[in-house]
Amino acid sequence: MAVKILILFALGLVVWQLFSALRAMTRGGQGDPQRLLKALKARVILSILIVAALFVLGSFGLLDPHGL
């Protein structure tokens, strides 16, 4: 159960970074391009880590599909 909560928390962080990048992008000339790049880079890294964690946890049997 704790693994699922950690995965959901990480997905929430991905969404947070996506909205952070959107906020930096919509400010136009006022926004800092480095802030936009930092937010998008963090989102990509978190997404890769989540996918890798799902594969590893699934292969060790700590996370199993529910079989819908």
PyMOL Python script that loads the backbone (N, CA, C, O; Angstrom):
from pymol import cmd

cmd.read_pdbstr("""\
ATOM      1  N   MET A   1       0.819  -1.195   0.000  1.00  0.00           N
ATOM      2  CA  MET A   1       0.000   0.000   0.000  1.00  0.00           C
ATOM      3  C   MET A   1       0.864   1.261   0.000  1.00  0.00           C
ATOM      4  O   MET A   1       0.528   2.254  -0.646  1.00  0.00           O
ATOM      5  N   ALA A   2       1.979   1.211   0.730  1.00  0.00           N
ATOM      6  CA  ALA A   2       2.866   2.371   0.792  1.00  0.00           C
ATOM      7  C   ALA A   2       3.488   2.665  -0.571  1.00  0.00           C
ATOM      8  O   ALA A   2       3.729   3.823  -0.913  1.00  0.00           O
ATOM      9  N   VAL A   3       3.747   1.614  -1.344  1.00  0.00           N
ATOM     10  CA  VAL A   3       4.327   1.802  -2.678  1.00  0.00           C
ATOM     11  C   VAL A   3       3.347   2.550  -3.573  1.00  0.00           C
ATOM     12  O   VAL A   3       3.743   3.435  -4.332  1.00  0.00           O
ATOM     13  N   LYS A   4       2.087   2.199  -3.485  1.00  0.00           N
ATOM     14  CA  LYS A   4       1.076   2.865  -4.307  1.00  0.00           C
ATOM     15  C   LYS A   4       0.930   4.328  -3.917  1.00  0.00           C
ATOM     16  O   LYS A   4       0.731   5.183  -4.780  1.00  0.00           O
ATOM     17  N   ILE A   5       1.027   4.620  -2.638  1.00  0.00           N
ATOM     18  CA  ILE A   5       0.941   6.009  -2.178  1.00  0.00           C
ATOM     19  C   ILE A   5       2.126   6.816  -2.682  1.00  0.00           C
ATOM     20  O   ILE A   5       1.970   7.968  -3.085  1.00  0.00           O
ATOM     21  N   LEU A   6       3.319   6.212  -2.660  1.00  0.00           N
ATOM     22  CA  LEU A   6       4.508   6.903  -3.170  1.00  0.00           C
ATOM     23  C   LEU A   6       4.396   7.161  -4.674  1.00  0.00           C
ATOM     24  O   LEU A   6       4.801   8.220  -5.154  1.00  0.00           O
ATOM     25  N   ILE A   7       3.858   6.214  -5.404  1.00  0.00           N
ATOM     26  CA  ILE A   7       3.675   6.396  -6.854  1.00  0.00           C
ATOM     27  C   ILE A   7       2.668   7.518  -7.114  1.00  0.00           C
ATOM     28  O   ILE A   7       2.879   8.349  -7.997  1.00  0.00           O
ATOM     29  N   LEU A   8       1.588   7.542  -6.358  1.00  0.00           N
ATOM     30  CA  LEU A   8       0.593   8.616  -6.527  1.00  0.00           C
ATOM     31  C   LEU A   8       1.176   9.976  -6.169  1.00  0.00           C
ATOM     32  O   LEU A   8       0.876  10.975  -6.823  1.00  0.00           O
ATOM     33  N   PHE A   9       2.004  10.018  -5.138  1.00  0.00           N
ATOM     34  CA  PHE A   9       2.662  11.267  -4.762  1.00  0.00           C
ATOM     35  C   PHE A   9       3.596  11.743  -5.878  1.00  0.00           C
ATOM     36  O   PHE A   9       3.641  12.934  -6.187  1.00  0.00           O
ATOM     37  N   ALA A  10       4.337  10.817  -6.478  1.00  0.00           N
ATOM     38  CA  ALA A  10       5.234  11.171  -7.580  1.00  0.00           C
ATOM     39  C   ALA A  10       4.451  11.663  -8.787  1.00  0.00           C
ATOM     40  O   ALA A  10       4.875  12.604  -9.457  1.00  0.00           O
ATOM     41  N   LEU A  11       3.317  11.040  -9.072  1.00  0.00           N
ATOM     42  CA  LEU A  11       2.470  11.516 -10.171  1.00  0.00           C
ATOM     43  C   LEU A  11       1.920  12.909  -9.885  1.00  0.00           C
ATOM     44  O   LEU A  11       1.790  13.729 -10.795  1.00  0.00           O
ATOM     45  N   GLY A  12       1.597  13.175  -8.626  1.00  0.00           N
ATOM     46  CA  GLY A  12       1.172  14.515  -8.244  1.00  0.00           C
ATOM     47  C   GLY A  12       2.273  15.541  -8.462  1.00  0.00           C
ATOM     48  O   GLY A  12       2.004  16.668  -8.878  1.00  0.00           O
ATOM     49  N   LEU A  13       3.516  15.152  -8.182  1.00  0.00           N
ATOM     50  CA  LEU A  13       4.644  16.052  -8.441  1.00  0.00           C
ATOM     51  C   LEU A  13       4.816  16.330  -9.931  1.00  0.00           C
ATOM     52  O   LEU A  13       5.182  17.439 -10.321  1.00  0.00           O
ATOM     53  N   VAL A  14       4.554  15.329 -10.758  1.00  0.00           N
ATOM     54  CA  VAL A  14       4.639  15.524 -12.206  1.00  0.00           C
ATOM     55  C   VAL A  14       3.602  16.552 -12.653  1.00  0.00           C
ATOM     56  O   VAL A  14       3.910  17.444 -13.443  1.00  0.00           O
ATOM     57  N   VAL A  15       2.393  16.430 -12.158  1.00  0.00           N
ATOM     58  CA  VAL A  15       1.339  17.385 -12.513  1.00  0.00           C
ATOM     59  C   VAL A  15       1.690  18.779 -12.001  1.00  0.00           C
ATOM     60  O   VAL A  15       1.461  19.773 -12.690  1.00  0.00           O
ATOM     61  N   TRP A  16       2.242  18.852 -10.800  1.00  0.00           N
ATOM     62  CA  TRP A  16       2.658  20.143 -10.234  1.00  0.00           C
ATOM     63  C   TRP A  16       3.721  20.804 -11.122  1.00  0.00           C
ATOM     64  O   TRP A  16       3.647  22.006 -11.378  1.00  0.00           O
ATOM     65  N   GLN A  17       4.702  20.035 -11.592  1.00  0.00           N
ATOM     66  CA  GLN A  17       5.738  20.580 -12.452  1.00  0.00           C
ATOM     67  C   GLN A  17       5.170  21.009 -13.801  1.00  0.00           C
ATOM     68  O   GLN A  17       5.635  21.985 -14.390  1.00  0.00           O
ATOM     69  N   LEU A  18       4.180  20.292 -14.283  1.00  0.00           N
ATOM     70  CA  LEU A  18       3.544  20.654 -15.545  1.00  0.00           C
ATOM     71  C   LEU A  18       2.833  22.003 -15.422  1.00  0.00           C
ATOM     72  O   LEU A  18       2.941  22.845 -16.314  1.00  0.00           O
ATOM     73  N   PHE A  19       2.115  22.209 -14.332  1.00  0.00           N
ATOM     74  CA  PHE A  19       1.451  23.494 -14.127  1.00  0.00           C
ATOM     75  C   PHE A  19       2.447  24.617 -13.857  1.00  0.00           C
ATOM     76  O   PHE A  19       2.206  25.767 -14.225  1.00  0.00           O
ATOM     77  N   SER A  20       3.553  24.289 -13.222  1.00  0.00           N
ATOM     78  CA  SER A  20       4.603  25.283 -13.005  1.00  0.00           C
ATOM     79  C   SER A  20       5.185  25.748 -14.334  1.00  0.00           C
ATOM     80  O   SER A  20       5.429  26.939 -14.528  1.00  0.00           O
ATOM     81  N   ALA A  21       5.407  24.810 -15.246  1.00  0.00           N
ATOM     82  CA  ALA A  21       5.919  25.168 -16.571  1.00  0.00           C
ATOM     83  C   ALA A  21       4.883  25.976 -17.344  1.00  0.00           C
ATOM     84  O   ALA A  21       5.233  26.922 -18.049  1.00  0.00           O
ATOM     85  N   LEU A  22       3.613  25.609 -17.216  1.00  0.00           N
ATOM     86  CA  LEU A  22       2.551  26.358 -17.889  1.00  0.00           C
ATOM     87  C   LEU A  22       2.491  27.787 -17.379  1.00  0.00           C
ATOM     88  O   LEU A  22       2.316  28.725 -18.157  1.00  0.00           O
ATOM     89  N   ARG A  23       2.635  27.952 -16.073  1.00  0.00           N
ATOM     90  CA  ARG A  23       2.613  29.288 -15.483  1.00  0.00           C
ATOM     91  C   ARG A  23       3.797  30.116 -15.974  1.00  0.00           C
ATOM     92  O   ARG A  23       3.645  31.304 -16.261  1.00  0.00           O
ATOM     93  N   ALA A  24       4.973  29.499 -16.072  1.00  0.00           N
ATOM     94  CA  ALA A  24       6.154  30.217 -16.550  1.00  0.00           C
ATOM     95  C   ALA A  24       6.020  30.561 -18.034  1.00  0.00           C
ATOM     96  O   ALA A  24       6.508  31.600 -18.478  1.00  0.00           O
ATOM     97  N   MET A  25       5.363  29.692 -18.796  1.00  0.00           N
ATOM     98  CA  MET A  25       5.214  29.918 -20.228  1.00  0.00           C
ATOM     99  C   MET A  25       4.199  31.018 -20.522  1.00  0.00           C
ATOM    100  O   MET A  25       4.391  31.801 -21.453  1.00  0.00           O
ATOM    101  N   THR A  26       3.130  31.088 -19.746  1.00  0.00           N
ATOM    102  CA  THR A  26       2.083  32.062 -20.030  1.00  0.00           C
ATOM    103  C   THR A  26       2.468  33.480 -19.633  1.00  0.00           C
ATOM    104  O   THR A  26       1.815  34.437 -20.051  1.00  0.00           O
ATOM    105  N   ARG A  27       3.504  33.627 -18.843  1.00  0.00           N
ATOM    106  CA  ARG A  27       3.947  34.973 -18.482  1.00  0.00           C
ATOM    107  C   ARG A  27       4.664  35.673 -19.624  1.00  0.00           C
ATOM    108  O   ARG A  27       4.906  36.878 -19.554  1.00  0.00           O
ATOM    109  N   GLY A  28       5.005  34.945 -20.661  1.00  0.00           N
ATOM    110  CA  GLY A  28       5.599  35.538 -21.860  1.00  0.00           C
ATOM    111  C   GLY A  28       6.971  36.126 -21.590  1.00  0.00           C
ATOM    112  O   GLY A  28       7.859  35.446 -21.075  1.00  0.00           O
ATOM    113  N   GLY A  29       7.139  37.389 -21.939  1.00  0.00           N
ATOM    114  CA  GLY A  29       8.425  38.063 -21.797  1.00  0.00           C
ATOM    115  C   GLY A  29       8.837  38.271 -20.353  1.00  0.00           C
ATOM    116  O   GLY A  29      10.024  38.410 -20.060  1.00  0.00           O
ATOM    117  N   GLN A  30       7.868  38.294 -19.447  1.00  0.00           N
ATOM    118  CA  GLN A  30       8.183  38.514 -18.038  1.00  0.00           C
ATOM    119  C   GLN A  30       8.778  37.269 -17.393  1.00  0.00           C
ATOM    120  O   GLN A  30       9.558  37.363 -16.445  1.00  0.00           O
ATOM    121  N   GLY A  31       8.406  36.105 -17.912  1.00  0.00           N
ATOM    122  CA  GLY A  31       8.841  34.852 -17.309  1.00  0.00           C
ATOM    123  C   GLY A  31      10.308  34.567 -17.582  1.00  0.00           C
ATOM    124  O   GLY A  31      10.882  35.068 -18.550  1.00  0.00           O
ATOM    125  N   ASP A  32      10.891  33.777 -16.740  1.00  0.00           N
ATOM    126  CA  ASP A  32      12.276  33.387 -16.887  1.00  0.00           C
ATOM    127  C   ASP A  32      12.332  32.088 -17.690  1.00  0.00           C
ATOM    128  O   ASP A  32      11.759  31.085 -17.265  1.00  0.00           O
ATOM    129  N   PRO A  33      13.011  32.083 -18.847  1.00  0.00           N
ATOM    130  CA  PRO A  33      13.062  30.852 -19.639  1.00  0.00           C
ATOM    131  C   PRO A  33      13.759  29.707 -18.893  1.00  0.00           C
ATOM    132  O   PRO A  33      13.458  28.538 -19.134  1.00  0.00           O
ATOM    133  N   GLN A  34      14.673  30.033 -18.005  1.00  0.00           N
ATOM    134  CA  GLN A  34      15.343  28.995 -17.227  1.00  0.00           C
ATOM    135  C   GLN A  34      14.370  28.304 -16.278  1.00  0.00           C
ATOM    136  O   GLN A  34      14.502  27.112 -16.003  1.00  0.00           O
ATOM    137  N   ARG A  35      13.402  29.051 -15.785  1.00  0.00           N
ATOM    138  CA  ARG A  35      12.396  28.467 -14.896  1.00  0.00           C
ATOM    139  C   ARG A  35      11.522  27.467 -15.652  1.00  0.00           C
ATOM    140  O   ARG A  35      11.183  26.404 -15.131  1.00  0.00           O
ATOM    141  N   LEU A  36      11.160  27.824 -16.894  1.00  0.00           N
ATOM    142  CA  LEU A  36      10.375  26.931 -17.738  1.00  0.00           C
ATOM    143  C   LEU A  36      11.165  25.669 -18.044  1.00  0.00           C
ATOM    144  O   LEU A  36      10.636  24.562 -17.945  1.00  0.00           O
ATOM    145  N   LEU A  37      12.416  25.828 -18.411  1.00  0.00           N
ATOM    146  CA  LEU A  37      13.259  24.684 -18.719  1.00  0.00           C
ATOM    147  C   LEU A  37      13.454  23.792 -17.504  1.00  0.00           C
ATOM    148  O   LEU A  37      13.427  22.566 -17.621  1.00  0.00           O
ATOM    149  N   LYS A  38      13.647  24.392 -16.348  1.00  0.00           N
ATOM    150  CA  LYS A  38      13.834  23.624 -15.113  1.00  0.00           C
ATOM    151  C   LYS A  38      12.589  22.812 -14.768  1.00  0.00           C
ATOM    152  O   LYS A  38      12.697  21.653 -14.369  1.00  0.00           O
ATOM    153  N   ALA A  39      11.415  23.408 -14.918  1.00  0.00           N
ATOM    154  CA  ALA A  39      10.168  22.703 -14.605  1.00  0.00           C
ATOM    155  C   ALA A  39       9.920  21.552 -15.573  1.00  0.00           C
ATOM    156  O   ALA A  39       9.508  20.470 -15.155  1.00  0.00           O
ATOM    157  N   LEU A  40      10.168  21.773 -16.861  1.00  0.00           N
ATOM    158  CA  LEU A  40       9.953  20.702 -17.835  1.00  0.00           C
ATOM    159  C   LEU A  40      10.976  19.586 -17.667  1.00  0.00           C
ATOM    160  O   LEU A  40      10.651  18.411 -17.836  1.00  0.00           O
ATOM    161  N   LYS A  41      12.208  19.951 -17.335  1.00  0.00           N
ATOM    162  CA  LYS A  41      13.241  18.937 -17.118  1.00  0.00           C
ATOM    163  C   LYS A  41      12.908  18.084 -15.901  1.00  0.00           C
ATOM    164  O   LYS A  41      13.094  16.867 -15.928  1.00  0.00           O
ATOM    165  N   ALA A  42      12.425  18.703 -14.850  1.00  0.00           N
ATOM    166  CA  ALA A  42      12.040  17.951 -13.650  1.00  0.00           C
ATOM    167  C   ALA A  42      10.878  17.018 -13.945  1.00  0.00           C
ATOM    168  O   ALA A  42      10.833  15.905 -13.421  1.00  0.00           O
ATOM    169  N   ARG A  43       9.936  17.452 -14.778  1.00  0.00           N
ATOM    170  CA  ARG A  43       8.787  16.615 -15.129  1.00  0.00           C
ATOM    171  C   ARG A  43       9.224  15.396 -15.919  1.00  0.00           C
ATOM    172  O   ARG A  43       8.739  14.291 -15.678  1.00  0.00           O
ATOM    173  N   VAL A  44      10.132  15.587 -16.857  1.00  0.00           N
ATOM    174  CA  VAL A  44      10.601  14.462 -17.664  1.00  0.00           C
ATOM    175  C   VAL A  44      11.373  13.468 -16.810  1.00  0.00           C
ATOM    176  O   VAL A  44      11.192  12.258 -16.947  1.00  0.00           O
ATOM    177  N   ILE A  45      12.229  13.967 -15.932  1.00  0.00           N
ATOM    178  CA  ILE A  45      13.009  13.085 -15.064  1.00  0.00           C
ATOM    179  C   ILE A  45      12.091  12.305 -14.126  1.00  0.00           C
ATOM    180  O   ILE A  45      12.275  11.103 -13.936  1.00  0.00           O
ATOM    181  N   LEU A  46      11.113  12.976 -13.544  1.00  0.00           N
ATOM    182  CA  LEU A  46      10.172  12.283 -12.662  1.00  0.00           C
ATOM    183  C   LEU A  46       9.369  11.221 -13.415  1.00  0.00           C
ATOM    184  O   LEU A  46       9.125  10.136 -12.887  1.00  0.00           O
ATOM    185  N   SER A  47       8.964  11.528 -14.633  1.00  0.00           N
ATOM    186  CA  SER A  47       8.206  10.561 -15.422  1.00  0.00           C
ATOM    187  C   SER A  47       9.042   9.327 -15.731  1.00  0.00           C
ATOM    188  O   SER A  47       8.548   8.203 -15.647  1.00  0.00           O
ATOM    189  N   ILE A  48      10.292   9.532 -16.085  1.00  0.00           N
ATOM    190  CA  ILE A  48      11.181   8.399 -16.363  1.00  0.00           C
ATOM    191  C   ILE A  48      11.392   7.565 -15.106  1.00  0.00           C
ATOM    192  O   ILE A  48      11.381   6.335 -15.168  1.00  0.00           O
ATOM    193  N   LEU A  49      11.582   8.220 -13.974  1.00  0.00           N
ATOM    194  CA  LEU A  49      11.769   7.494 -12.722  1.00  0.00           C
ATOM    195  C   LEU A  49      10.524   6.698 -12.333  1.00  0.00           C
ATOM    196  O   LEU A  49      10.634   5.587 -11.814  1.00  0.00           O
ATOM    197  N   ILE A  50       9.351   7.257 -12.578  1.00  0.00           N
ATOM    198  CA  ILE A  50       8.105   6.547 -12.250  1.00  0.00           C
ATOM    199  C   ILE A  50       7.968   5.297 -13.107  1.00  0.00           C
ATOM    200  O   ILE A  50       7.636   4.227 -12.597  1.00  0.00           O
ATOM    201  N   VAL A  51       8.221   5.425 -14.402  1.00  0.00           N
ATOM    202  CA  VAL A  51       8.106   4.270 -15.292  1.00  0.00           C
ATOM    203  C   VAL A  51       9.120   3.200 -14.911  1.00  0.00           C
ATOM    204  O   VAL A  51       8.790   2.014 -14.881  1.00  0.00           O
ATOM    205  N   ALA A  52      10.356   3.612 -14.619  1.00  0.00           N
ATOM    206  CA  ALA A  52      11.379   2.655 -14.210  1.00  0.00           C
ATOM    207  C   ALA A  52      10.995   1.976 -12.897  1.00  0.00           C
ATOM    208  O   ALA A  52      11.187   0.770 -12.740  1.00  0.00           O
ATOM    209  N   ALA A  53      10.455   2.745 -11.960  1.00  0.00           N
ATOM    210  CA  ALA A  53      10.040   2.175 -10.677  1.00  0.00           C
ATOM    211  C   ALA A  53       8.908   1.175 -10.863  1.00  0.00           C
ATOM    212  O   ALA A  53       8.883   0.139 -10.199  1.00  0.00           O
ATOM    213  N   LEU A  54       7.975   1.471 -11.756  1.00  0.00           N
ATOM    214  CA  LEU A  54       6.886   0.530 -12.012  1.00  0.00           C
ATOM    215  C   LEU A  54       7.404  -0.783 -12.579  1.00  0.00           C
ATOM    216  O   LEU A  54       6.939  -1.854 -12.188  1.00  0.00           O
ATOM    217  N   PHE A  55       8.367  -0.709 -13.499  1.00  0.00           N
ATOM    218  CA  PHE A  55       8.946  -1.927 -14.056  1.00  0.00           C
ATOM    219  C   PHE A  55       9.694  -2.725 -12.988  1.00  0.00           C
ATOM    220  O   PHE A  55       9.536  -3.942 -12.896  1.00  0.00           O
ATOM    221  N   VAL A  56      10.502  -2.043 -12.188  1.00  0.00           N
ATOM    222  CA  VAL A  56      11.288  -2.732 -11.161  1.00  0.00           C
ATOM    223  C   VAL A  56      10.375  -3.340 -10.097  1.00  0.00           C
ATOM    224  O   VAL A  56      10.543  -4.501  -9.725  1.00  0.00           O
ATOM    225  N   LEU A  57       9.419  -2.568  -9.613  1.00  0.00           N
ATOM    226  CA  LEU A  57       8.510  -3.083  -8.582  1.00  0.00           C
ATOM    227  C   LEU A  57       7.655  -4.231  -9.114  1.00  0.00           C
ATOM    228  O   LEU A  57       7.345  -5.168  -8.378  1.00  0.00           O
ATOM    229  N   GLY A  58       7.279  -4.160 -10.370  1.00  0.00           N
ATOM    230  CA  GLY A  58       6.515  -5.250 -10.962  1.00  0.00           C
ATOM    231  C   GLY A  58       7.339  -6.511 -11.119  1.00  0.00           C
ATOM    232  O   GLY A  58       6.831  -7.617 -10.933  1.00  0.00           O
ATOM    233  N   SER A  59       8.616  -6.350 -11.462  1.00  0.00           N
ATOM    234  CA  SER A  59       9.457  -7.534 -11.641  1.00  0.00           C
ATOM    235  C   SER A  59       9.807  -8.193 -10.309  1.00  0.00           C
ATOM    236  O   SER A  59      10.024  -9.404 -10.264  1.00  0.00           O
ATOM    237  N   PHE A  60       9.866  -7.421  -9.227  1.00  0.00           N
ATOM    238  CA  PHE A  60      10.132  -7.989  -7.906  1.00  0.00           C
ATOM    239  C   PHE A  60       8.858  -8.495  -7.218  1.00  0.00           C
ATOM    240  O   PHE A  60       8.926  -9.110  -6.154  1.00  0.00           O
ATOM    241  N   GLY A  61       7.717  -8.236  -7.821  1.00  0.00           N
ATOM    242  CA  GLY A  61       6.459  -8.709  -7.265  1.00  0.00           C
ATOM    243  C   GLY A  61       5.893  -7.831  -6.173  1.00  0.00           C
ATOM    244  O   GLY A  61       4.944  -8.229  -5.497  1.00  0.00           O
ATOM    245  N   LEU A  62       6.446  -6.649  -5.980  1.00  0.00           N
ATOM    246  CA  LEU A  62       5.930  -5.739  -4.954  1.00  0.00           C
ATOM    247  C   LEU A  62       4.688  -4.992  -5.422  1.00  0.00           C
ATOM    248  O   LEU A  62       3.925  -4.468  -4.612  1.00  0.00           O
ATOM    249  N   LEU A  63       4.498  -4.950  -6.709  1.00  0.00           N
ATOM    250  CA  LEU A  63       3.353  -4.260  -7.286  1.00  0.00           C
ATOM    251  C   LEU A  63       2.783  -5.180  -8.353  1.00  0.00           C
ATOM    252  O   LEU A  63       3.465  -5.518  -9.321  1.00  0.00           O
ATOM    253  N   ASP A  64       1.548  -5.579  -8.175  1.00  0.00           N
ATOM    254  CA  ASP A  64       0.956  -6.491  -9.134  1.00  0.00           C
ATOM    255  C   ASP A  64      -0.291  -5.866  -9.744  1.00  0.00           C
ATOM    256  O   ASP A  64      -1.012  -5.125  -9.076  1.00  0.00           O
ATOM    257  N   PRO A  65      -0.542  -6.169 -11.017  1.00  0.00           N
ATOM    258  CA  PRO A  65      -1.731  -5.615 -11.670  1.00  0.00           C
ATOM    259  C   PRO A  65      -2.986  -6.202 -11.084  1.00  0.00           C
ATOM    260  O   PRO A  65      -2.979  -7.323 -10.575  1.00  0.00           O
ATOM    261  N   HIS A  66      -4.056  -5.459 -11.151  1.00  0.00           N
ATOM    262  CA  HIS A  66      -5.315  -5.912 -10.545  1.00  0.00           C
ATOM    263  C   HIS A  66      -6.129  -6.775 -11.486  1.00  0.00           C
ATOM    264  O   HIS A  66      -7.117  -7.369 -11.052  1.00  0.00           O
ATOM    265  N   GLY A  67      -5.761  -6.872 -12.754  1.00  0.00           N
ATOM    266  CA  GLY A  67      -6.397  -7.798 -13.674  1.00  0.00           C
ATOM    267  C   GLY A  67      -7.758  -7.407 -14.172  1.00  0.00           C
ATOM    268  O   GLY A  67      -8.629  -8.269 -14.295  1.00  0.00           O
ATOM    269  N   LEU A  68      -7.984  -6.139 -14.467  1.00  0.00           N
ATOM    270  CA  LEU A  68      -9.281  -5.748 -15.019  1.00  0.00           C
ATOM    271  C   LEU A  68      -9.429  -6.281 -16.399  1.00  0.00           C
ATOM    272  O   LEU A  68     -10.458  -6.060 -17.039  1.00  0.00           O
TER     273      LEU A  68
END
""", "prot")
cmd.dss("prot")
cmd.show_as("cartoon", "prot")
cmd.util.cbc("prot")
cmd.orient("prot")
